[in-house]
Amino acid sequence: MARVQNIETFQKSDLRKKALEIIEAAYDAIDTERAIERVVQITKTTLQLGEVKISLDTVDRIFIVGAGKCSPIAACALESILGKLVSGGVVIGTKKGNLCPVSMTIKEGTHPYPSETNISVTNEMLESLHGLTNRDLVIALISGGGSTLLCNPKNMTCENEKDIVQKMFKGGATIEELNTIRKHISGARGGMLAFHAYPARVVSFIFSDVPGNDISMVASGPTVMDTTTVSDAKKIVDKYGLSSFFPEGSLIETVKDEKYFERVSNQIIVSNDKALDAMKDVAERLGFSTEVVTNTLRGEAKEIGKKIVEMVTIAPPHSVYFLGGEPTVTVSHEGKGGRELELVLSAVSHIKDDAIIVGFASDGRDNCDFAGAICDIMTAQNAKEKKIDPDQYLRENASYKFFETVGDFIMTGETGENVSDLIFAIKK
């Protein structure tokens, strides 16, 4: 199934057509439904959940819970395999679509900022875990976006949390900093799903969107024993000038008792490694030499974009470089756009006529309705013809407006996948 909707953008040159093939390979590799089908098998007597094999005669009930952009699709795929074995469950995602589960509840929440809806569904999820026994099995489906969706604020409102997140976004906070704060203001993150499920057995399938795949940071680690402390959170509060949001005693400690995690299996089943490997394979089939530069990309998006231009400019012919990760954008103006739009925009003034740079968010939404963008000499020429200065738009954090005007954005709609951002640069 093709994910890119504006295919005409990619029909303007041979290099763009090859870029489209590479993009589609990435999405195919991280397809949520197929990921579940790969790791879940059932016979009359056993249930295989990734690396965990469970005898069905030891299980009385199976419950499904989940939070994140991938979780609704994953939940329905899981239900289609397990059928009537599923006793119930609650899942919250960013888009429910036309999913029609039989034995559980799937609801749509808000993202990137929390809301009363998120709080209500999170409370419903936690309540569904009360009263479980050691013969019950909980399958958790955890993916990026889950931090916002699993909203159970302590000592504050969801509006307070929204203000905190907005200020940290604007300050260029890393995902680790952001989620450390989130863990210490919530009763659902930082291992708290495992806490509420105890003493049931928990198998957590994780769709990682965090560079380096630290599972304690994916959706703020709801099934993972947290190693951060209130003291760590306070340091971040001070760094970003957030003390006015946190009166004395408002930060809470995450659960530290190991007993709540003894029967928990946390397994990454999808990450950006799968996407990078798939893109690399397609590029090699197309005749390019390839290199995966990093799967843990960090730093200021506009600076990274310029460095990628420099890298591809001096590269040998028929080369492709791949990067995965999560850059940051320090917002100094009230423009619209996301990390990848800003990264690609920063390359427009420097791109040569034998290269193309592509950056896109795997979830299909780069903080807007564009998934990302492409940049080649046609992009630069089109901007010049329209008398648009890309550097001015970059200074104003107006990457969305630039690509909306010039074109060369990538449109996929919300994909139901999420493994952070993916970037590649091709030298003809």
N, C-alpha and C positions, 0 to 999 in steps of 0.2 A: 504494500500500500504506500503510495507516494505521500510524503508529508508536506513537501514544499508546494504551496498553492500558486504562487506567482511564477510559474515555470517560464513564462515569456522573458523574464529578466535574465534567465540563464541561457537563452537561445541566441544571444548576440555575438558570441565568439566560441571557438573550440575550447578555450581555456575555461570559460564559464560553464560549458556543458560538462566538462570533466569535474569541475567543482561541485556541480549539482549531484553527480554520481557519488562523490565522496560524502556529501552531506546526508544523502539518503541511506548510505551504508551505515553511518553512525546511528541514525534513528532505528534502523532495522536491528542493529546489534543490541540495543537497550530496550527493545519492545517489552513492555511490562507483562502482558499476558503470556508471552513465550517464556519469560524469565520464571514465572510461577510454574509453568508446565515442565520446565527443565528440572526443577528441584522437588516437586511433589509427585510421589507415586503411591498408589494404594493397592493392596491385595485383600483377600478375605480376612487375613489375620494380622497384617502389619501396615503401618503408615510410615513412609519414608519422607522426612521433612529435611531436605538437604543432607547434612551430615548426621542427623539424628534419626534413628530407627526406633519406632515405638510399637509395642505389641498392643493391638486394639483391645485385648481383654483386660488391659490395665487402665483403660480410659472409659469413664462414664459419660462425659459430655465434652463437646468441643465448642469453644467460643472464638469468634474472630473479632479483633479490634484493630483499628488502624488510624493513622493520621498522616496526611501529606498529599502531594500532588499525584503520586502513583497509586495511592492506597485504594481508591474506589475500584479501579480497573483490576488491581491485584486481588481484591476481595471477591469480586465476581468470578474471576478465573479460578480462585481457590474453591469457591462454592460449587462451581461446575464440576470440579474433580471429586469433592467430598460428598456432595449431595445431601442426603438426609442425615448424615452424621453431624452436620452443623446444628447446634442447639440454639444459637443466637449470636448476637454481637452488635457492635456499634462502630461505624467507620465515618470519618469526616475527611473530605477532600476539598479542593478548590473548584472542582467542576463535577457535578454528578452526571450530567448528560442524560441519556435515556437508559441508564443502567437500572435493572429491575431485579434486585436480589429477592430471594424467597424467604430466607430464614434469618436475615439480619437487617439492620437499619443503616442506610447510607445517606448522609446529609452533606449539604454544601455549605462551607464556611467562607469567611472572608480572608483575603491575603493581598498585600503583605502586612496589613495591620489587623489587630484583633478586634473583636466585636462581642456584643452580648450573645449573638448567635453561637459564636465559637465557645463561649463560656457554657451556654446551655447544653450543647452537644457534648462537650468535655465532661460535664457533670453527669450526663446520662451514661457516658462510657464508663466512668469510674463506678457509678452505681451498679452497672451490669456485672462488675467484677466482684461485688460483695457476696459473701457466702459461698465462695468456691471451696472445694476440698482438694486433697492431694491426689484424687483420682480424676480431676478435671484437667483439660488441656486448653491453654490459651495460645492462639496463633496471632502474633502481632505483626502488622504490616506498616513499617516505618519508612518514611521518605521525606525528602526536602519539602519545606513548607509546613512541616508538622509542628514546628515551634510556635508559629502564630496560631495554628488551628487548635493545638492543645493549650487552650487558655483557661487557667484556673487561678486567677491572681489572688495573692494573699497581701493584705495590708495596702491594697490599691485597687483602682478600677481599670478596665480595659482601655479607657481613654488615657489614663496615666501611662500605661504601657505603650500605647501608640506614640505619645509624646517622647518617651525615652528612646524608642526605636528610631523615630524620625531624626532626633538629634544625633544619634550614633551613626545613622546612615550618612548624614550630611558631614559628619566628622571623619568619614572614611574608616570606620571601625571594621576590624576583621570579623569573620563569622565566629571565630573562637571567643572573641571579646563579647560579641553580641549575645551568643548563646550561654556564656557564663552568667551574664546578668539575668537572662531569661530563666535559667534554672533556679536562681535564688529568689525569684518572686512568684513562683508557681507551685501548686500542689499536684501537677500532672507531669512535669518534666524531671530531668535529672534522676532517673530510676524510679519515679513514683508510680508508673504503670505496673512495674514488677512488684512494688510494695503493695498495691491494691489487689493484685492477682494472687498474692501469697495465700495459701500454700500450694496453689495449682502449679502444674508444670507450664513453662512458657517457652515457646519457640518464636523468636523474633526474626523475621526476614527484613533486611535493611537494604534500601535502595540509596546508595551513598551519593550525596551531592557535595560532600566536604573534601577539599583537596587533602590528600594524604590518608583519607578514609578513617579518620578518628571516629569510631562509632559512638563515642560519648557526646559527639557534637552534632550528629545527624538528627535533626528534629529535636535537638537538645537532650538526646539520649534517654528517652522515657523508660527503656528497659535495661539500661546500663548503669552499673554502680558508678556514681560520680566521684571524681577525685578532686574537683575544685571545691573551694570553701567560701564562706562568707567573706573571709579576709581577701581572697582573690577578687571577689566581686567588688569589694570596697575600693581596691586599687584602680579598677576600671572606672568606677563611679568618679573617682577623683581625676583620673586622666581626661575624661570627657566633660568635666564640669557639670555633673548630674546630681550633685548633693541636694539640690532643692527638691528633687523628686523622691528622695529617700530620707525621711525623718528617722531618727534613732530607732533601731529595732525593726525596721521594715524589711530588711533582707532576712531570708530564712535559710536554714541549713538543709542540704539535701540528705537523703537517707544514707547512712554509712554502715548499717549492720549487714554483714555479709550473708546472713541467713536468708534474706529476701532474694538473693541472686544465685543460690546454690542449685536451683532447678531451672535456671534460665539459660537458654542457648541463643546467643546473638550471632547471626550469620549475614555477611554481606553477600547478596546475590546479584547485584548490579552496581557497577561503578564506572567512572569515565575510562578506566583501563579497557573495558570491552569496546567502547566506542572508538577509542584511539587505535586499538588493534585492527578493528574492522576498516577504519578509514585508511590505515597504512596498507592493508592487504589490497584494497581497491586501487589505491594509487600505484602500487607496484604492478598490478595487473595492467594498468594503463601505461606502463613503461617508465615510471618515475623512480628515481632513487629516493629513499625516504629516511626520515629521522624523527622519532618522538623526543622532543626537546625536554618536556616536563609534563607530569600529570598533576603537579602541585603549584601551578602558576599563581603568583601573588604579586601585589604591587599596584601602583597607580595606573589605571587603564590607558590614559593618554600617553604615558611614558613607555608602556609596554608596546603600544602600537608603533611608535617611532622606532623602537629597537627591532621589532619584527621586520619593518621595512629595510632597515640597515642589514639585517641578516639575510633576507632574500635577495637584496641587491647584489651582494658579493657571492651569492651561492652559485655553484656550477649549474649549467643548463639541465633541464629535466629533473629538478629537485622539488621535494615537498617537505616542509617542516610542520610538525603537529604539536599542539600545546593544549593542555586541559587544566582547568582550575577556576579560580574565582578572583579576578582583579577587583579593585575598589575604585570608587569615584568620589573624590572630595568635592562636594557641591559648594560652589561659590555664587551661583546665580540660580534663578528659579526656572531654568529650562527643563525640558522633558527628554527622557531617554534613559538608557541603561548602560551597563558596563561594556557590553560588546559594541553597541552603537558608538559609544565614545572612543573605544579602542580603534575601531575601523576608521572613524572620522579623523582621528589623529594621523592616520597614514595617507590621507587623500593628497595633501600638499607635497608628499615626498615619493609617491608611487612612480615606478618606471613602466615603460610600455611593454615589458616582458614578464610582468608579474601580476598576481592577484592575491588579495588577502581576504579571508573570510572569518567572521566571528559570529557565533550564535549561541543562544541559551537553549539548552537541551529540553527545557520545559515549554519552549515556544513563546515565552513572554520575557523579553529583556526590559523589564520594568515598564512595559507598554504593550501594545498589540503587535509590535514587530518582534520576531524572534532574534533578529540580528541584522547584519548587512554584509555586503561585499564591496570591495574597492579595487579598481584597476584604472588604467589610463582613461577609459571611457567615462568613469565616474568623475575624474579630475577635469576632463574636457567639458563634460556636461555642466559641471559647476561653473566653469569659466564662461561658458556661453550664456548661462543664466545670471552672470555677474554676482555669483555667490562666493563669498570668502569662507572656505572651510575653517580657517583658523579663528575667525571671529565667532563662528557658531561653536567651536570648541571652547573658546574662552567663556562663552555664555552657557555652557552645559546644555546646548540646544541641539543635541545630535538627532533627536527624533524629527525636529522641524527640517533639518538639513536633508535627511534621507527621504522624508515625505515629499520634499520639493524636487530633489534631484532624482529620486528613484534609487534603485539598487539596495532596497531593504529586502529582508527575507520574511515571508509570511507563511506561518504554518498553522496558526491557531494553537490553542492549548493542546499539548501532545499526550499528556498522561505519562510522560517520562521525566526524569530529573536526575542528571548526574553532573551538575555544575555546567560551566561554559566550555565550549570547544572552539578552537581556533586553528586555522592552518594557512600557510602561505605557499603558493606554487610559483616556481620559476620555469618559464617556458623552455 
